Amino acid sequence: MVDHRNKILLISTIGWGLVQATQFVFPPMLPNIMEDLSITVFQAGVAMTILNIAYAIGMYPGGKFSDQLTRVTLIILGISMTIFGLIFIGSLPIYSAFLLGVIILGFGRSTFSIPTRTRIAELFGERKGRALGILFIGTELGGLIGSGLALVVVYLVVSWQWAFIPLIMGLLITGISYHKTSQENYLIKSVSLDIKDTVKRIWNSKGLLGLIISYGLLWVATLSVLTFLPLYLQEAKGFSPELATVVFAFLFIIGMITKPIAGEISDRIERPKVALGGLLLSIGAMIWLVIAPSPTYIGLAVVAFSIGYKAQPPVIESLLVDMMEDEYRGGDLGAAKTIATGIGALGPAYIGFVVERAGYDIAFLGLVGFLSASALIVAYMTFTNKLKR
């Protein structure tokens, strides 16, 4: 018999997978979208940056309001907003509507994200590293769903908007399932963002602030790769659209194994050292990706990069939760994610800007600098014992 907390974990993981698929469905379809909307690589990068900025901005209110209301209230709201965002984008295929639609989509994703993470951390206590590792398998599930739907669109040569229909149906079913399983009540009342006190708590903890900045630098590289890897493989490495999408999917297949293992390891040994090891692997893999001479070596580089960066979310976010006070956990985690993802959201715009001036290889090689800065911050704080509550 599956107990309540494991039912919530299962539904949340599936829900997070579908919510994440609404982001990952775009990169393999960017050539189709760019042609249909008559936009450039830079404009596509700006749209993806706006999607991630909206996602980042929404994390703090999503977490803070879930502290004052209930987690289920925000989780169901997030699913509803995500569905509306997909319908909006699919109904109005013009660039201005696309930009407004990705804003709605970004806020929906973040409104679901932080309350879900916080609820799982509350339910699983000291075993939250493993539980969050399982929850974050949803990201890999989302990547596989998104790239799979995109591959079908490319193969069948149909309009890219058709990829949204299965996502909308899946999100509806997930929302109904969570509503029936949750033992929380819905609560609607006036709420306060209380930004000043939140900022003060983060600012006064130099270890927490440094970890957030490090996480943000990692996300610059991560969101750049997640947005432009398929296009990079096609334009710079000569891959077919189908092969590029398959290689892109490897990021998520590897992550399904890496995340729970990394979370489990971080429950047993020091989390900062696990994070540092993953960052160093990511740096080596990114260099390898740029200089790799053949599709086989490129595939191996993608696998290595996936192992390195996919280890980070359950480890870093468990460490963030460890450093936060229980009563402010939802809001403070939301603020941390807002800052980190806000920094990371600049990644796609950076890639689009550099590609148009220096090419894909230079743009991707530049990501090594962001990863190295992230690793240096973690190393410094680890060996100076600043990552303590």
C-alpha positions as CSV (number, residue, x, y, z in Angstrom):
1,M,0.0,0.0,0.0
2,V,1.5,3.4,-1.0
3,D,1.3,5.8,1.9
4,H,0.1,9.5,1.5
5,R,3.6,11.1,1.2
6,N,4.7,8.7,-1.5
7,K,1.5,9.3,-3.4
8,I,2.1,13.0,-3.3
9,L,5.7,12.5,-4.4
10,L,4.6,10.4,-7.4
11,I,1.9,12.8,-8.5
12,S,4.3,15.8,-8.0
13,T,7.0,14.1,-10.0
14,I,4.6,13.5,-12.9
15,G,3.2,17.0,-12.6
16,W,6.7,18.5,-12.5
17,G,7.6,16.5,-15.6
18,L,4.6,17.9,-17.5
19,V,5.3,21.4,-16.3
20,Q,8.9,21.2,-17.3
21,A,8.0,19.7,-20.7
22,T,6.3,23.0,-21.5
23,Q,9.8,24.5,-21.5
24,F,11.7,21.6,-23.1
25,V,9.3,21.2,-26.0
26,F,10.6,24.5,-27.5
27,P,14.3,24.0,-28.2
28,P,14.0,21.2,-30.8
29,M,11.2,23.1,-32.5
30,L,13.0,26.5,-32.6
31,P,13.8,26.2,-36.3
32,N,10.1,25.6,-37.0
33,I,9.1,28.4,-34.7
34,M,11.6,30.9,-36.1
35,E,10.4,30.2,-39.6
36,D,6.7,30.4,-38.7
37,L,7.1,33.6,-36.7
38,S,9.8,35.1,-39.0
39,I,12.2,35.8,-36.2
40,T,16.0,35.6,-35.8
41,V,18.2,33.4,-33.5
42,F,18.6,36.4,-31.2
43,Q,14.8,37.0,-31.0
44,A,14.3,33.3,-30.2
45,G,16.9,33.6,-27.5
46,V,15.2,36.7,-26.1
47,A,11.9,34.8,-26.0
48,M,13.5,31.9,-24.1
49,T,15.2,34.4,-21.7
50,I,11.8,36.0,-21.0
51,L,10.3,32.6,-20.3
52,N,13.0,31.9,-17.7
53,I,12.9,35.4,-16.2
54,A,9.1,35.1,-15.7
55,Y,9.8,31.6,-14.2
56,A,12.5,33.2,-11.9
57,I,10.4,36.2,-10.8
58,G,7.4,34.0,-9.9
59,M,9.3,31.7,-7.6
60,Y,9.5,34.1,-4.7
61,P,5.7,35.0,-4.5
62,G,4.9,31.3,-5.2
63,G,6.9,30.2,-2.2
64,K,6.0,33.1,0.0
65,F,2.3,32.9,-0.7
66,S,2.4,29.1,0.0
67,D,3.8,29.9,3.4
68,Q,0.8,32.2,4.1
69,L,-1.9,30.1,2.4
70,T,-1.4,26.4,1.7
71,R,0.9,24.5,-0.7
72,V,-2.0,22.9,-2.6
73,T,-3.6,26.3,-3.2
74,L,-0.6,27.5,-5.1
75,I,0.1,24.1,-6.8
76,I,-3.3,24.0,-8.4
77,L,-3.0,27.6,-9.4
78,G,0.3,26.9,-11.1
79,I,-1.1,24.1,-13.1
80,S,-4.0,26.2,-14.2
81,M,-1.7,29.1,-15.3
82,T,0.5,26.7,-17.2
83,I,-2.4,25.3,-19.1
84,F,-3.7,28.8,-20.0
85,G,-0.2,29.8,-21.2
86,L,0.0,26.9,-23.6
87,I,-3.5,27.7,-25.0
88,F,-2.6,31.4,-25.4
89,I,0.7,30.6,-27.3
90,G,-1.0,28.0,-29.5
91,S,-3.9,30.2,-30.4
92,L,-2.0,33.3,-31.5
93,P,1.0,32.5,-33.7
94,I,2.6,35.9,-33.8
95,Y,5.8,37.0,-32.0
96,S,4.3,39.6,-29.7
97,A,1.7,37.0,-28.5
98,F,4.4,34.4,-28.2
99,L,6.3,36.7,-25.8
100,L,3.2,37.4,-23.7
101,G,2.4,33.6,-23.7
102,V,5.8,32.6,-22.4
103,I,5.5,35.1,-19.6
104,I,2.2,33.4,-18.5
105,L,3.8,30.0,-18.9
106,G,6.9,31.1,-16.9
107,F,4.7,32.3,-14.0
108,G,2.6,29.1,-14.1
109,R,5.7,26.9,-13.9
110,S,7.2,28.8,-10.9
111,T,3.9,29.0,-9.0
112,F,3.8,25.2,-9.2
113,S,7.6,24.7,-8.6
114,I,8.4,26.1,-5.1
115,P,5.3,25.0,-3.2
116,T,5.9,21.5,-4.6
117,R,9.5,21.4,-3.5
118,T,8.7,22.7,-0.1
119,R,5.8,20.3,0.4
120,I,8.1,17.3,-0.5
121,A,10.8,18.6,1.9
122,E,8.2,18.9,4.7
123,L,6.8,15.4,4.1
124,F,10.2,13.6,4.0
125,G,12.3,15.5,6.6
126,E,15.8,14.2,6.9
127,R,15.4,12.1,3.8
128,K,14.6,15.1,1.7
129,G,17.8,14.8,-0.4
130,R,16.6,11.4,-1.9
131,A,13.0,12.6,-2.1
132,L,13.9,15.8,-4.0
133,G,16.2,13.7,-6.2
134,I,13.1,11.6,-7.2
135,L,11.0,14.8,-7.6
136,F,13.6,16.2,-9.9
137,I,13.4,13.1,-12.1
138,G,10.3,15.1,-13.3
139,T,12.7,17.4,-15.1
140,E,14.1,14.5,-17.0
141,L,10.7,13.2,-17.7
142,G,9.7,16.6,-18.9
143,G,12.8,16.7,-21.2
144,L,11.9,13.3,-22.7
145,I,8.2,14.3,-23.1
146,G,9.1,17.7,-24.6
147,S,11.8,16.4,-27.0
148,G,9.6,13.4,-27.9
149,L,6.7,15.6,-28.8
150,A,9.0,17.9,-30.8
151,L,10.4,14.9,-32.6
152,V,6.9,13.8,-33.6
153,V,6.2,17.3,-34.9
154,V,9.4,17.4,-36.9
155,Y,8.9,13.9,-38.3
156,L,5.3,14.4,-39.3
157,V,5.9,17.9,-40.5
158,V,2.9,19.3,-38.7
159,S,2.4,22.7,-37.0
160,W,4.5,23.1,-33.8
161,Q,1.4,24.0,-31.8
162,W,0.1,20.4,-32.0
163,A,2.8,19.5,-29.4
164,F,0.8,21.4,-26.8
165,I,-2.3,19.3,-26.9
166,P,-1.0,16.2,-25.0
167,L,0.6,18.5,-22.4
168,I,-2.7,20.3,-21.7
169,M,-4.5,17.0,-21.3
170,G,-1.8,15.6,-19.0
171,L,-1.7,18.7,-16.8
172,L,-5.5,18.6,-16.4
173,I,-5.4,14.9,-15.2
174,T,-2.5,15.7,-12.9
175,G,-4.3,18.7,-11.4
176,I,-7.4,16.6,-10.7
177,S,-5.3,13.8,-9.2
178,Y,-3.4,16.1,-6.9
179,H,-6.6,17.8,-5.8
180,K,-8.1,14.4,-4.8
181,T,-4.9,13.1,-3.0
182,S,-3.9,16.2,-1.1
183,Q,-4.9,16.4,2.6
184,E,-4.4,20.1,2.7
185,N,-7.3,22.6,2.6
186,Y,-7.6,25.5,0.1
187,L,-7.1,28.9,1.6
188,I,-7.8,32.3,0.0
189,K,-6.9,35.5,2.0
190,S,-4.8,38.6,1.8
191,V,-1.1,37.9,1.5
192,S,2.1,39.9,1.9
193,L,5.4,39.5,0.0
194,D,7.5,40.8,3.0
195,I,10.5,41.3,0.7
196,K,12.6,43.4,3.1
197,D,12.8,40.7,5.8
198,T,13.5,38.0,3.2
199,V,16.3,40.0,1.6
200,K,17.8,40.7,5.0
201,R,17.9,37.0,6.0
202,I,19.6,36.1,2.8
203,W,22.0,39.0,2.8
204,N,23.0,38.3,6.5
205,S,24.0,34.7,5.6
206,K,27.0,35.1,3.4
207,G,27.2,31.4,2.8
208,L,23.6,31.3,1.6
209,L,24.1,34.3,-0.6
210,G,27.3,32.9,-2.1
211,L,25.6,29.5,-2.8
212,I,22.7,31.3,-4.6
213,I,25.1,33.2,-6.8
214,S,27.0,30.0,-7.6
215,Y,23.8,28.3,-8.4
216,G,22.8,31.2,-10.7
217,L,26.1,31.0,-12.6
218,L,25.5,27.2,-13.1
219,W,22.1,28.0,-14.5
220,V,23.5,30.4,-17.1
221,A,25.3,27.4,-18.6
222,T,22.4,25.0,-18.0
223,L,19.7,27.1,-19.6
224,S,22.0,28.0,-22.5
225,V,22.5,24.3,-23.2
226,L,18.9,23.4,-22.6
227,T,17.7,26.1,-25.0
228,F,20.3,25.9,-27.8
229,L,21.9,22.4,-27.8
230,P,19.7,21.0,-30.6
231,L,20.3,24.1,-32.8
232,Y,24.0,24.1,-32.0
233,L,24.3,20.4,-33.0
234,Q,22.5,21.1,-36.3
235,E,24.3,24.4,-37.2
236,A,27.8,23.8,-35.9
237,K,28.2,20.0,-35.9
238,G,26.1,19.1,-38.9
239,F,23.6,16.9,-37.2
240,S,20.2,16.2,-38.7
241,P,17.2,17.6,-36.8
242,E,16.2,14.1,-35.8
243,L,19.7,13.1,-34.5
244,A,20.1,16.5,-32.7
245,T,16.8,15.8,-30.9
246,V,17.8,12.3,-29.9
247,V,21.2,13.6,-28.5
248,F,19.2,16.3,-26.6
249,A,17.1,13.6,-25.1
250,F,20.2,12.0,-23.6
251,L,20.5,14.9,-21.2
252,F,17.3,13.8,-19.6
253,I,17.8,10.0,-19.8
254,I,21.1,10.3,-17.9
255,G,19.5,12.7,-15.4
256,M,16.8,10.2,-14.4
257,I,19.6,8.0,-13.0
258,T,21.9,10.8,-11.8
259,K,19.5,12.9,-9.7
260,P,18.2,10.3,-7.2
261,I,21.7,8.9,-6.8
262,A,23.2,12.3,-6.2
263,G,20.5,13.1,-3.7
264,E,21.0,9.8,-1.9
265,I,24.8,10.4,-1.7
266,S,24.3,13.9,-0.4
267,D,22.2,12.5,2.5
268,R,25.2,10.5,3.5
269,I,28.2,12.7,2.9
270,E,28.9,16.5,2.7
271,R,26.6,18.1,0.1
272,P,29.1,20.8,-0.9
273,K,31.7,18.3,-2.0
274,V,29.2,16.4,-4.1
275,A,28.2,19.6,-5.8
276,L,31.8,20.6,-6.4
277,G,32.6,17.2,-8.0
278,G,29.6,17.6,-10.4
279,L,30.7,21.1,-11.4
280,L,34.2,20.0,-12.2
281,L,32.9,17.3,-14.4
282,S,30.6,19.8,-16.2
283,I,33.5,22.0,-17.0
284,G,35.5,19.2,-18.6
285,A,32.5,18.0,-20.5
286,M,31.7,21.5,-22.0
287,I,35.3,21.8,-23.3
288,W,35.0,18.3,-24.7
289,L,31.7,19.1,-26.4
290,V,33.2,22.1,-28.3
291,I,36.3,20.3,-29.5
292,A,34.9,16.8,-30.1
293,P,35.7,15.6,-33.6
294,S,32.8,13.2,-34.3
295,P,29.2,12.5,-33.3
296,T,30.2,9.6,-31.0
297,Y,32.5,11.9,-29.0
298,I,29.9,14.7,-29.0
299,G,27.4,12.2,-27.6
300,L,29.8,11.2,-24.8
301,A,30.4,14.8,-24.0
302,V,26.7,15.4,-23.7
303,V,26.4,12.4,-21.3
304,A,29.3,13.6,-19.2
305,F,27.8,17.1,-19.0
306,S,24.5,15.7,-18.0
307,I,26.0,13.7,-15.2
308,G,27.8,16.7,-13.9
309,Y,25.0,19.3,-13.9
310,K,22.1,17.0,-13.2
311,A,23.7,16.2,-9.8
312,Q,23.3,19.8,-8.8
313,P,19.6,20.5,-8.2
314,P,18.9,17.9,-5.4
315,V,22.2,18.6,-3.7
316,I,22.2,22.4,-3.9
317,E,18.5,22.8,-3.1
318,S,18.7,20.3,-0.1
319,L,21.7,22.4,1.1
320,L,19.7,25.6,0.7
321,V,16.8,24.2,2.7
322,D,19.2,23.0,5.4
323,M,20.4,26.6,5.7
324,M,16.9,28.2,6.0
325,E,14.6,28.6,9.0
326,D,11.6,26.3,8.9
327,E,8.9,29.0,9.2
328,Y,10.2,31.0,6.3
329,R,11.3,28.1,4.1
330,G,8.9,28.4,1.3
331,G,9.4,32.1,0.7
332,D,13.2,32.0,1.3
333,L,13.6,29.1,-1.1
334,G,11.5,30.9,-3.6
335,A,13.7,34.0,-3.2
336,A,16.8,31.9,-3.6
337,K,15.5,30.3,-6.8
338,T,14.3,33.7,-8.1
339,I,17.8,35.1,-7.8
340,A,19.6,32.0,-9.2
341,T,17.2,31.4,-12.1
342,G,17.1,35.1,-12.8
343,I,20.9,35.1,-13.2
344,G,20.6,31.9,-15.3
345,A,17.9,33.3,-17.5
346,L,20.4,35.6,-19.2
347,G,22.0,32.5,-20.7
348,P,19.9,32.1,-23.8
349,A,20.2,35.8,-24.6
350,Y,24.0,35.5,-24.2
351,I,24.1,32.6,-26.6
352,G,21.9,34.3,-29.2
353,F,24.0,37.5,-29.0
354,V,27.4,35.7,-29.2
355,V,26.3,33.3,-32.0
356,E,25.4,36.2,-34.3
357,R,28.8,37.8,-33.8
358,A,31.3,34.9,-33.2
359,G,29.6,31.6,-33.9
360,Y,28.3,28.7,-31.8
361,D,31.6,27.2,-30.8
362,I,32.8,30.5,-29.2
363,A,29.4,30.9,-27.5
364,F,29.4,27.5,-25.9
365,L,33.1,27.7,-25.0
366,G,32.2,30.9,-23.1
367,L,30.0,28.8,-20.8
368,V,33.1,27.3,-19.3
369,G,33.8,30.6,-17.6
370,F,30.4,30.6,-15.9
371,L,30.8,27.0,-14.7
372,S,34.3,27.7,-13.5
373,A,33.2,30.8,-11.5
374,S,30.4,28.7,-9.9
375,A,32.9,26.0,-8.9
376,L,35.3,28.5,-7.4
377,I,32.6,30.0,-5.2
378,V,31.5,26.5,-4.0
379,A,35.1,25.5,-3.4
380,Y,35.9,28.6,-1.4
381,M,32.8,28.3,0.8
382,T,33.3,24.6,1.3
383,F,36.8,24.9,2.6
384,T,36.2,28.0,4.7
385,N,33.1,26.3,6.3
386,K,30.7,29.0,5.3
387,L,27.9,26.6,4.2
388,K,26.5,26.3,7.7
389,R,23.1,27.4,9.1
